[in-house]
């Protein structure tokens, strides 16, 4: 496991409404209810109700014979006109009818946080009365319909269509008629094309534009610089390129400028930055900017957040940075900054809370001025070249909760722990890859750390023993001590840490038997222990690898890793009491005896590694009941007997069992049968049976001699015939294989159109002869390739490989299963092909990759894309698909686990579950 450090910051996509627009919304909301409404308004509302498939209980109130001004969510003016429709968070389903556009007095429409689908009626956008439209957090899709340039000016001021499924381009002609537009939020959609250029020329009061999390491309239009009242500009997480246009800096009213996660480049010039004197937030992270931070940044007196992370910026930090006295967050991680930090007087930043300078080339000692920032809660200086000892002045940082100093050249770990022990608010301490070859302090005076939850002292080559002062960390939840040179035994007090659920002491020299105290760890024994953990977020994310990051303690799995030590003796039977455990690793030790059958009680187990020990006996058949087990390794032991079948055992690689010559099974060369029973099972044969065998062999030998002559003659004749037959068969087989490449793929009934006419040669061309550049994934038995057909359509081709018996079993199981398991959230199998020893499966191609990519393999904060409606949609779709596939008669349960890596996004962001071997 790699050292713990922090991942990239996730950006907020909330709509920032300027005070002017907010005051406007409040001002126009002053309306009083009336006692009746017009028949036209009532009819329009009832048409809207009729378009709903789920009305959230509105039908009980919206009765034809009653006054619509008294209906739920409806407000009328004094002259009997409907002015407000407020139906947010009502679980509405169905579509929005154009009839709402017939409400001639409607001023405000709020249908946010529902499950409405289909498009947004043009009648609403072109309404002659509506000033505020909020349909955010629904499932609306399609293009925004274009308004003619001859359309009279519309009164629309605020439009929020964020977090939907809209596509297509943002046509400028639509916004030309919006002369009164103040705020537009279209974030979290799939809009494409270039950014519109005419917001400000047609809307002089335009103040808020949020287009983040879309697919806009091209350059930033220079016309945005003419937006004299623009205060919020957020276009992060798109595909924009090129430099920031010079004209953009003429928009000197800007308070929030955000373009993270694009491919912008260029440098930040002094003459430009100084113009944005009202700037509160500057976020240009995750781009390709280079050069230095301009000295003029010190003139941004209102600046509170500075995000320049994940770029190619270099040089020293300007001393003028300390003039930005309102700074709260400084995020400069993952750049090429260098030099010493002493040039910046951090003590001039009294409001500073987060300072992230990780993954740069800063050197020297950590400056004393940082320690005077008493309000800092998160400090990350990891992966730099800081040296020397930590100053005692760090004790002045009374608010510090998160500290990461990983991978510097700091010294004197004893001093560091003595200094930090009085940091009463410290919850996360990551100090690995420092203190090379020092001794782990075991000083009883190292008390304190009363709030510490995560402690990582890894990769330091520390000698000594597991220190007793750890037993006093009553709130400790995760302890990482791997990759050191610790000796001794696991102390009995380990079970007194009531909240500890993640213990990694791998790659040390710990000896003795596996302590029974480990079997008494409360958090690993109780399956309902999550309620006892701190639900709060980390101040900064922690990750265990570049693609695996965590923001809350609850997200970590429950782990016990004792691998690569010197443990001896048998595995304790009580191991089965750790029912909450997700990962168990005892590999590379000297353990003996049998695998305890009680392990089958750990029903949540996902990883079990017992490899490279001296284990004997058989593999407990009950292990096939561990339905969540996805990684299993017992290689290099002395196990014997049959490998269990069924359950997850049908998915494990052969390498999981290597180095156990007495094992047998269908997936091994050593098959199970009467002639392959291990010696341990035949030591106590009855003497009479032995005599009978010897007697039979004697007389059988005589019979063999009598037939030997005739047999030799027969063999000679058969060889001549067999040679002739083999030559003919080889010719036939070659002819069959060559001709079969032209045969049509066998496609199941759900195939349509051109996919029914595919030939093997078509697949070869579409994958460029299965070129590795087209690999998009893998399963347990083969690689998955993207195939692009001549008509532009795309397919996913899974090419099975491995031992032929396993490939054939997997091939038949997958075809049989998916022939019966039909569901909108299951990736469909369109067809298959058998060409000699080749087995091909043809699936639909998923445009947006896997759920695993969005959750773990993206450093762009994409997890913020998952609002609660989308999370619910994911859970519903995945669970239904899982149940459908389980019901299918020939399904091997182990091939369908709710795994993000085999859950894929369609073009319309619907979640699909794939069955992969």
N, C-alpha and C positions, 0 to 999 in steps of 0.2 A: 504494500500500500504506500502511496506517495504521501509526503508530508502534508499536513493540513494547512490550508491557507484559504483565501477568500476568492469568491468568484465575482463576476461582473455585476454591477448594480442593475436592478430592475427598475425601469422607468415608469412613472405614473402616467396614465393617459386620461386623467380627469379633465373636464372642461373648465377652463379658467374664464369666468365671466367678469369683465371689468366692472368697477363700481358704477359707472355711468349706465351700462346696460342693465345691471341689477336694479338700480334705482328706477329705471324705466319700467322693468317688469313689475316691480312692486307698485308703481304709480298707476299703471293701467289695470291692475288687479282689483281696484276698489269698485266693486259692483255689489248691489244688494239683490236678494232674491225677489221674485214676483209671484203672483198667484196663478198665472196661466201662461200658456205659450201658443204660438200659432200652429195651425194644422200642418202647414208646410214644414215647420221645424220638427213637429212630432213625427210626421211621415218619414222625414229624412233619418231621424234617429232610429225608428223602427226598422228601416231598411238596413241600417248598420247592424242592428241586433240580429236580423235574419241572416246576415253574412257570417255570423259567428257559429262555430261548431261547439265551442265551450264558452258560455257567457259569464262564468264566474258568479252566478246568482242574480244577474241583472234582470232576468225575465220576471222575477217576483216583484220587482219595483216598476219596471217599464211596461205598464199596462196601457192598452190602447184607450181605454176610457178614463184615464187619469191625467192630471196636469203634468206635463213633462218637465216643468220647472221644479217639480217636487221629486223627480227621479234621482236615484243615486248617481253622483258624479256630474250632475248638470247644474249650471248656474245661469240665471236669466237676468236681463237688465230690467229697468222700471217700465220700459215700453214693450214688454212681453217677447223679447227676442233672446234666443239662446246665445250666450257670450262665451261660456266655458264648458268644455267637455274634459273632465279629469277622471281618467280610468286607469291610472298607473297601478302596476302590481296587483292585477285582478285575475291572473292566470287565464286571460282571454286567449282563445284559439280561433283560427279562421282567417278571413281576409278583411282588409279595410275597404269598405265600399265607397265609390265616388259620391254617394249621397251626402256625405258629410260636407262636401264642397257646396251643397245647396243651402247650408246654414248661413244665410246672408249676413248675419250679425255676429258670427263666430269670431272671437278674438284669439282664444288660446285653446290648443288641442294637445292633450298629454295622454298618450297611450303607451308610455314607456314601461319596460320591465314586464312584458307579457310574452306570449308565444305566437304572435301574429305572423302570418306568412304571406306569400305572393308579393306584388309590387306596391309602390306608393302611388296612389292615384294622382294624376296630373292636376285634377280639379282642386286638390288641396294646395299644391305649390302655387298654382295660378289664381288662387282665391283672391277676391277683391276686398276681403275683410281680415283674414287670419294674420295675426302679428307674431304668434309663437307656435311652432310645431315641434313636439318632442315625441319621437317614435323610437327612441334608443332602446337597445337591449331587447330586440325581437328577432324574428327570422325572415325579415323582408328581403327580397332578392330582386334580381333583374337590373336593368339600366334605369337611370333617372331620365324621364322623358324630357326632350328638348322643348323649350319655349321659344316661340317665334320672336324675332327681334322687334316685330311690330306690336307685340303685346304691351299694353299700357303698364306703367310702373306699378309694381305690386307693393303692398304695405308690409310684407314679411320682414321682421326684425331679427328674430332668433330662430334658428333651425338646427335641431339636434337629431341626426339620423345615425349616430354612432352605434357600433356593436350590432351590425346586421350582416347581411350577405349580399349587399349591393355589388354590382360589377359594372364594367363599361367605363367610358371616359367621362370626365368632368367637363362638359361642354360650356364654353365661355358664354354662348348666347343665352343660356339659362340664367346666368348671373347678371347679365347686362340690364335686365328689367327689374332687378332687386335693388332699387335705388335707396331703400331704407334699411338694408341689411346691416346688422351690427355684429352678430356672432353666428358662426357656422362651425359645427362639429360633425365631421364625417369620418372620424377615426374608426379603426377596427372593422374595415370592410375589405373589398377586393377591387377597388377602383384602379384603373390603369391609365396609361397615356401620360401626357405632360401636365404640369400644374397650370391651372387657369391663370390668366394674366390681367384680367379686367375687374377684379374685385373692387379696387379702390377708385378707378376711373368712373365706375357707375355707382358706387356706394361710398360717398365721402365720409360717412360715420363708421365705416367698417373697423372693428376693434379686435375681434377674436377669430382666428383661423386654426383649426385643429384637424389635420389630415394624416396623422400618424397611423402606423400599422395598415398600410395599403400597399399597392404595387405601382405607385407613380414612378416614372423614369424621366430621363433627360436632365436638363439643367434647371437651376432655380431661376425663375423669370425675374429679370431686372425690374419689371413693373411693380413688384412688391415694395420697392423703395419709395414709391409715390403714395403709399398708405400713411398719411400724416398722423392718423389716429390709431394705427395698428399697435396694439399693446401685447397681444399674445400670438406667437407664430410657432406652431408645433407641427413639424413634418417628419418626425423621426420614423425609423423602421420602414423605409421605402427603398427604392433603387435609384436615388438621385446621384448624379455625378458632377464632376467639374468643381471649380472654386466657388466661394461665396461671391456673388456679383458686387462690385463696388457700390452700385446704386442702393443695395439693400441697407447699407449703413446710413442712408438718408432718412430711414424710418426711425427717427430719434425718439419717438414715443414708446418704442419697444421696451417692455419689462420682462418678457419671457421669450427667449430665442432658443429653439430646440430643434436640432437636426441629427439626433443620434442614429447610429446603425444605418448609414448610407455608404456611399463610396466617394464622398466629397474629398477634395484635396486642396493643395495650396497652402499658403501661410497666413497668419494673422498679423496684419500690419498695424503699427502704432497709430497712424493717421486715421484708420477706420474705426478701431475699437473705441477710441476716445469720443467718437460721436454718439455712442450709445450710453449716454450718461445716466439714463433712467433704468438701466438694465438691473434686474433682480436675479434672474437665472440665466446662465449661459451654459448650454448643453450641446457640445459638439463631439461627444464620445463615440468611439467605435467607427471611425472614418479613417482617412489616410492623410490627415493634416501633418505637416512637417514644420521645421523651423522652431524658433523660440517663442515663449510667451512674451508678448510685447510689454515693454516698460509702462506704457500708458494704461495698462490694466489697473494700476493704482488709482486712477482717476474715477473709476466706477464705484463711487462712494456707497451706492445702494446695493451693491452686489452681495447676494446671500448664498448662492449656489454656483460652484464652478466645476463643470464636468468636462475634462479633456482626456479622459481615459481611453485606452486602446487606440492610440494613434502612433505616429512616428516622430513625435516632437522630441526635441533634444535641448541640450544646453543647461545652464544653471537656471534656477528659479530667480525671477527678478526680485530685488529687495523691495520694490514698490508694492509687492503683493501684500505686505503688512499694513498698507494704507487702507485696504478694504476692510474696515473695522466691523462691518456687519456680516462678514462671511460666517456661514453656519456649516457648509459642507465644501471640502476640497477633495476632488477625486481626480488624481493624476496617474493612476496605476497603469501599468503595461505601456510604457513609453521608453524613450532613450534618454531621459533626463539624467544629468550627472552633476558632479561637484558636491560641495558641502552645503548643508542646510543652514549653516550659521549665518548666511547672508540675510535670511528672512527672520524678522523678529516676530515670532508667533505669539509672543505675549501681548501684542497689540490687537489680537483677535479675541476679544472677551466672549464672543458668542459662538465660537467654533465648537462644534459637537462631533464632526466626523472628519478625520484626516487619513486619507488613503493614498500612500505613496509607494505601494508595493510594485515589484517587478520593474525596477529601474536600475540605474547605476550610481545611485547616491553613495557617497563614501564619507570617511571621517567618523567622528563620534556623533551620537545623537545630541542635538543642541539643547542646552538647558532651557531655552525659551519655550520649547514644546511642553516641558513639564509645568509651566506656569499657566497653561490653558486649563483652568480648573473645571470647565464645563464640558470638556471632551469626553464623550462616552465610548467612541470607537477609534482606535489607533492601529493602523496597519503599516508597518515598515518592513515587511518580509521581502525576501529575495532582492536584497541590495548588498552593499559592501560596508555596512556599518561595523565598527570594531570597538574593542575595549569593553569596559564594564558599564552596567546600567547605573545611572546616577540615583542617589537616594532621593533626589528631588522629584522623582516620579510619584512619590507618595503624596505630592500636592494635588495630583489628579484624582480628586475625591469622587468624581462622577464616573470614572472609567469602569466600563463593564466588559469591553472586548479589547484584547491586546494580542496582536500577532507580530512576532519578531523572527519568524521562521527564516532559516537560510541566510544568516549573516555570519560574522566571525566574532560573536560576542564571547566573553569569557567569564569565569567565576559564577557557576550556577548556584553555588551556596549563597552568595551575596544577593543574586537576583531573587531567590525565593524568600530570603529574609526581608528584603525591601518590599516585595509585593504582598506578603502575607497580611499586611494591614489594610489592603485595598478591599474594603468591606463590600463594595458593589461589584467587584470583578466576578463575572460569571464564565468567561471564556478566556483561557490562557494557552497560547500556541507558541512554544519556544524551541521547537525541534531544529535540527541541523545547525546547532551551535555547540559550544562547550566541548569540543572534540577531545575524547579520551580523558575527561575529568571523572570524578567519582560522584555517584549519586549521593547527595547529602542525606544522612539519617539522623539528623539533629532533632531531638524532641522539642527543641524550642521553636521549630518551624510549625507554629500553630497559626490559626487564623483562617484565611480563605473561606470564610463562613458562607459565602454565596456561590462559591465556585461550582460549576456544573460540568464544564468540559476542560480537561487537562491533557495536553499533548506534549510529551518530552521524548521525541522520536529521533532516530538516526543520529545520535550523538556519540555512540560507542562508549556510553557511560558504564563504569564498573560498579560493583557493590551489589546490594540487595534491594528488593522492593521495600521502600522505606516505611517505617511505622507511622510517620506523621500523616500519611495518606488516610489512615483509619479515622482521622478527626475531620475529614471533609464530608460532613454529613449530608450535603446536598449534591455530591458528585454523581453524575449520571453517565459520563463517558470518560474512560481512562485509556490513553494511548501511550504505551511504553515500548513499542516494537523497535527492532533494529538497534539494540544496545548490546552490552555484554554483562547483563545482570545475572547473578548466580543465586544459589540458595533455593528455598522452596516457596511455594505459594503460602502466604501467611493465613492462619485461621480467621483473622479478623476481617477478611475480605467479605464475609457474609454479613458483617455489621453495617456495610454501606447499603442502606435500605433502598436507595434510588438508582444504584448502579445497574445499567442494562447493556452496556457496551464495554467489553474488556478485550484489549488486544495487547498481548505481551509476546508476540511472535518474534522469532529470530533473536533469541537470547540464549542463555545457558542455564535455565531453570531446571532443577533436578527433582528427584523424588517421585512419588506416586501423585496422581491427580488428586488434589485435595478434596475431601468430602465437603469442605466448607463451600466450594463452588456450587455444590448441589443444593445449597441452602440459600442461594441468592434470591431474595424476595421478588425482584423485578423479572427474573427469568422463570420463576415458578408460576406466577399468576398471569393468566391470559387477559385479565382485565386491569392490568397495571398501568395502562396509558393514562388513566384518569389522575394518576398521582404525579405525572410529569408537568413541568412548567409549560403552559401553552403559548407563551410569548415568543415572538420572533427573535432570532439573533440580531444584534445590531448590524452585522454584516454577515453574508452567507458564508458557510463553511463547505468546502468540498474535499472529497477523498480522492478524486481523480479529476482530470480536466473536464470530463463530461458528466460528473456526478456531484451535484451540489445540494446543500440542505440549508433551509432558512429557519426551520423550527426543530427542536429536539424530538418532537413526536414523529418526524419523518424518518429518523434513523432506524434501521433494523436492529433487532436485539441479537447481539453477536458475542460469541465466546471463541477467541482465537488463541490457541496455545501452540501453534505450529512452530517447527524448527527450533525445538528446545531439546532437553535431555530427559524427558519424563520416561518412567519405567512402570512396570506393574500392569495390572489389568484396568480396563475402563470400568468405572464404578457402575453398578446396576442402577443406582439412584439417578443416573443421567436422564432417565425417563421422566423425572420430576420437573425438568426445565421445559414445561409445556409452552412457554411463550417464546422460546428460542427460534430464531430464523436462520442463523448461520452457525455451524459447529465445525471447527477445524482443529484436528489433533494430528495433522500430518507431520512427517519427518521427526518422529520421536522414536522411542524404543519400547512402545507398548506391546504387551503380550496378551494371550488369552483370546477369548471369543468376542465377537461383536454383541453387546447386550441387546436382547430382543426388546428391552424396554424402550429403546430409541423410537420404536414405532408409536410411542405415546406422544412424541413431540410433533403433533399434527400440523404445526405451522412451519416446519422446517423446510427451507428452500435450498440450503447449501449444506452438504455433508461431505467432508474430506477426511478420510482416515488413511490416506496413502502413506507408503514408505514407513511402515512399522513392522512388527513381527506378529501380527494377528494370525490366529489359527481358527480351525473349525469352519462351519458353513456360514453362508449369508442368510440371515433370518428372512424367511419368506414374507413375514408380516411387514417388511419395509415397503412392499408394493402398495401399502395403504397410505403412504406419505404422498398425498395427491399434489402437494405444492412443491415437491422436490424437483428442482430444475438443474442442479449441479451435484454430481455424485462421483466420488473417486475412492476406490479401495485398492488401487494398483500397488504393486511391489510389497505384498505381504505373503503369507503362506496359507491362504484360504483354500478351501476345497469344496467339492460338491457342486450341485447345479446352481446356476444363477436364476433367481426368481423371475418369473414372467408376469406380464400384465402390469397395469399401472404405469408409473413413470419409467420402469425398467425397460420398456420398449423404446425409449427415446435416447438412452445414454449411449455414448460412443464406446467402441471397443476398447479404446485406450483407458477407459475407467477401470478395466479389469486386468490390464497387462501385469505381468510379473507375478501371476498366481497360477503356476502350471497345473495345479490340481483342480482348478475350476473347469466346469464344462457348461455349455449352453449353445443355443441355436445360433447366436451371433459370434461364437468363437470357432476356431478350427477344431477344437476338442469338443465333439458333440457328446451329449449325455446318452448313455445306453448301457446294456449289460456288459459290453466289453470295455467300458471306460469308467467303471466304478473305481474311485480312488482306493489306494492300498489300505487306508485306515478302516475301510468298510469290509475288508476280506480277511482280516487277521485270525478270526475265530471260526473257520469253516470246520464242519464235522469230519472226523477221520474217515468215516464210511463214504462220505461223498468223494474224498480224495482217492480212496481205493477204487471206487467205481469209475472214476475218470481215468485212472491209470489202466484199468482193465480194458476199458473201451478203446483207449489209444492203441494198445498192443494189437488187438484184433483188427482195429480199423486200419493199422499200418499194413497188415498183410493184404487186406482188400485193395489198398491203394497200389501196392506193387503189382498185383495181378492186372490192374487196369492201366498201368503206366504206359505200356507199349501202345495200346490202342489210343490213349490220350495224345501221345506224341504225334501219331499219324494224323489225328483230327486237327491238332493245332497247326500242323504244316498246311493242311488243306484250307483251314479257315483264314490263315494269314494271307494267302493268295486272294481269297474272295474279299476279305476286309480291305485290302489295299485298293482293289478296284472300286469298291463301294465308297471309300473315303474320298478318292479323287473325284468321283461323280458328285458327292455331297458338297465338297468344297466349291465346285463349279456352280452348283445350284444355289448355295448360300450367297456367294458373291453376286450372282445374277439377281437374287431376290433383294439383297440390300441395296444394290444400285438402282433397281427399278422402284423400290419402295420409297426412295427419296422423292419420287414424283407423285406418290399416292397422296390422296387427300387425308388430312388429319381426321381422326375419329372425334367428332364433336357431339356433345350431348344436346338434348332437346332445347335447352335454353339458349343455344347459339343462334345468332341472327346474322343476316346479311353476308358480307364478305368473309366473316370469320368462319362460316361453314365451308368455305372453298379453300382454306389455307392448305398449302402443301409443305412438306418438310424443307424443300428448297427455299420456300418463302421465309421460313423461320431462320434459316441460315443467313439469308440476305438481310433480314430485319435486325439480326443481332450481330451482323458483321462476323459471321462464323463463330459466334459466342466469344467475341472479343472481351477481354477483361475490363475495358473501358465502359462496357454496358452493364457491369455488375451493379445491382441496386440492393442486394440483400442476400441473406443465406438462412437456410434452415439446418436441421440436424443431419440431413441427408443430401444436401446439394445447394448449388448457387442459384440465385434468381437474376435473370437478365431482362433489361428493357429492350423491347422489340418495337421498332417504328416501321409501320407498313407504308407502302407507296402512297396510299390515300391520306397519310398524315395521322391515322389512328395509332394508338399505342397499346401494347399488351405486355404482360409480365410472364416470362417463360422460366419455369423452374426445371432445371436439368438435374436429375437425380444421379448420384454417383456413390461409390462405396462398394462394399461386398454385395454380390449379386443377390444373395438370398434376402438380405435386409432391404436392398433397393426394391426388389419385387414386392416384398411385404408392405413396405411403405407406399409404393405406387398403388397397389390394389386397395389398401385401406383408405387412401386419400380419395381415389376415384369413387369407391363405393360410398364413402361417407358423404361427400359433397354432392353426389347424385341425389341424395335424399334430403340433405340439410339445406333448405332454401330459406333465406331470410334477407331482408333489406340491409341488415348490418353485418352479413357474412360476405367476405370477398368471394364472388362467384368463380367457379371453375368452368371455363368455356369448352375445354376439350383436352385431349391427350394424344400422344403418339408413341408407338413402339417401333423402333428402328434398330434391329439387331439387339445389342446390349444396352442401347440408349432408351431412357424413359423420360419423356417430356410431359409437363403439365402446363396448361395455358390458362392464365388468370387475367382478370381485369387489371389495368394499370392504375395505381392510386397516385393522383397528381401531386398531393401535398405531403408525401412521405409518411412516416410513422408517428404515432403519439409519443414514442420514446424520443424521437428527434426534437419534438417541440418541448418536452419536459426537461430533457437532460443534455442533449447534444447541441443546444443553441445557447450562445453566450449573449443573446440580445434581449434577455428579459422576456422571452415569449410566453412564459407562464402567466404573465399578467393578461395575456389574451383571453384566458379562460375565466370569463365572468361566470356567475352562478347559473344562469340559464344554459350556458354551454357545458358546464360541469354536469348538470342534470341530464342534458342530452347525451353526453358521453356515457354516463352511468346507465341510462335507460337502454341505449342502443347496444352497448357491450354486454349487458346482463341478458337481454333478450336473445342476442345472437349466441351467447354461451349456453343458455338453456336449450335452444333449438338444436344446437350441435350435439349436446349431451344426449338428447332424446333419440338421435339417429342410431339405428340398430347396430351398425358395424363400427361405430366410433370407438377408438381407443382413447379413453378419457385423458390420458397423459398428453395427447397432442393438442389439447385445447386448454390453455391456461390464460387467464386474463392478464396478458403480458403486454406492456406498452410497445415492446419491440415488434409485436405481430399485430398491432392495432394501427390501421392506416386511415389517412384523411383523403376523402374524395375531393374533386375540384370544388364542390360546394360545401366542403368542410363537414361532411357527414362521416361519422366514425365507422369503420369496417373492421371486423375481426377476421384474421386469416388463420387457417389451420395449417401449421407448418411442421414438417418432420425434421 
